[in-house]
Amino acid sequence: MAVKGLDIFKLSPKKNCKECGSPTCMAFCMKVAQGALPITKCPYMSEEAIALLSEATAPPMKTIEVGGQKLGGETVMFRHEKTFVSPTRYAVTVPSDLDAAALDAKFAEITKVDYQRISEREFVEYVFVEDKGNGADAVTAVVKKAREAGRGVIVETGDPEVAKAVVAVTGDVIIDGATADNYEAMNAAVKDYAVLGIKAPTPEAFFDLAEKLEKAGNKKLVFDVTADTAKQTFANAVVVRRAALVENVRTMGYPSIVNVAKLAPDCMHKQEAYAALFTVKYGSVVVMSQMSYAEALPVYGLRQNIFTDPQRPMKVTPGIYPLNGATPDDPCCVTVDFALTYFLVSGEIERSKVPVNLLISDASGMSVLTAWAAGKFSSSSIKKFFDEYDIDSKINNRTLIIPGKVAVMKGEIQEKLPEWNVCVGTREAVELVKYLKDGEYKAAAEAAEKAKAAAGVSSGPAIVEGPIDFDKLVYPEIKHVDMGVHYQQRDPESKKFVTIGERIHCISPSIRAAMENFDPDPILKRAAQQIKAGATYLDVNIGPAEKNGPELMTWAVRTIQENFDNVPLALDTANKKAIEAGIRVYNRTNGKPIINSADAGSRISNIDLAAANDAIVIALCSADGIAKDNDERMHHCHTMLERGLSLGMEATDLWFDPLFLVVKGMQDKQMDVLNAIKMFSDEGLKSTGGLSNNSNGAPKEVRPIMDSTLVAMAMMQGLTSAIINPNDRRTMETIHTCDIFKNYELYSDSYLDF
Ligand code: SF4
């Protein structure tokens, strides 16, 4: 296992003197674990600790690079612990005794499988040349042909003379054939030139042979774990990997080859099943006797599932995808780069058989509504995408269909792309078939064209970017109503748990409509419900609000605060000007405004915004994706902490969010999140997060049980705040009860009468 930041921390001097350039010893140790700093940068680290850590930080399994592919380098046994890093590669056998015609046919078959799936090229990466004893020339001829075909090469031979001839042609090759009987001669032929594949009957025999070769100075090895039976092959593959990663036996830390063509020479069905088995456990290269599309589609799909990081969104590459033979004269559909969205939308378009150019814009792998709410799929991002990919000159047709779920963006997109006729497509992908087949988009495009003509839209962007005069924002008069609900004065110094009500969110259709129309009633109603339920803060999510963010946020802040005794608010939008505008009218009587949110990646400048405006900021411990583990979480935490402190912020004004994860799908990561909260707490930092994420997708009646249990566990770890639904009585009662036990709230028999 790779050494963890916390393990290094245990050996650190814990002086927090900052001489290493990091604000705390913990921050320094996290960076060392990430490989960002050498351990020797701390002048107070003992020699013993340095010696121990140097040994511990050596990788448990070597990465061998050959034929343009990386093999090995794994750090964990199971994918759910941490991502597997080097995908299984596939090889196809080519015997050296084929005649010229058969050889050509074999290579034609090998190179036929070559396709893209979710932005990955799927093809046969290696040719596995079998030395049939017909001479070095025959073997090298196949090797040359494989190189010409752009494939990596593995040569199976136990003949040192053949090995020498091959490495004379190319050193970028695995010579698979060292055994206990011939290893010295094979090592002499291959060492310093190529990678040596070793064969042994049992894991113990692999250890003995690898140890001898290491002593002879060769650490460029792979283990061909193929045995006489599938059972022994499986045992070899698992025991070798376990010895390297669990038992920390470095001599066993090499990638493996599994030759399933040998295990089932006469049955492709069995080979396919074995290929699947050894893709999962633990073939770095799986060798088959053929790879047609019938074999390729299942195993490459499996590989992609196993080797894709489950915590990173599956994305497709942004760009133009012409479907059903679309040409530049056909209409365009635009959507996000979330892989599932792509597959659903492209599948339905293909079913319609209508030629369409599907435009995939970069939305950080989020779904349509999530990306929209986070400001990643907006009129600006679409405009940027059009500019970067030069869509205007690549596509002649000017019909642009946008997802029905973000119909609200139509006007803004139309203004930013005045040459185009923007029409609102369907809310669900499945409805696209009818929409396209019936030509509904044509009528919509014509209507858009006429509307433009009537409005006098011609060319050039209608929205003028530039400085905003905050004093001249125009928004409707603030409505004042007495709803009989009052926010109780709050002591900002109180240690009591801070609840941030999540229900004023633009993803809710009623709130979205209210924000579009500046209709205060639905917003006031939800504010009243949450305040009555005891929320400390209210989150106000206005979405990207690119067109009128400053006006909308100013109006929303004033509307809520003026009606509810200056209830403190979290301002939640990707639009920075809107946040600035909201803060200008914000009343701080009951606490500073919260900016929701910054991260350690593209949104880090929101920390600057908080510093400049004396605000609290929710600091998501992520960059461009969910952190893999707590080392990465703490690395992000310290990056943001350093940024905030360097700008003069108090550490307590950064509320660190570990990112609560959904139990359905990420059950094994829940304790990581709880442990991260403990780490924040141990460093004296405050924490928060969208706690109810954990129960997303769970039955309605189960969610309060999950949320209330998790909040109790998280508060035990030191969580100081959470973004929740305060109208979930069970969760609120749990929070108050935890505050009682933590002695943050004085007990009385009526403490639950809030
Ligand atoms: S790790 Fe950094 S902060 Fe800690 S004692 Fe060493 S130099 Fe000082």
Residues whose N, C-alpha, C, O or C-beta is under 5 A from the ligand:
A	BS01	SF4	P13 K14 K15 N16 C17 K18 E19 C20 S22 T24 C25 F28 K41 C42 P43 Y44
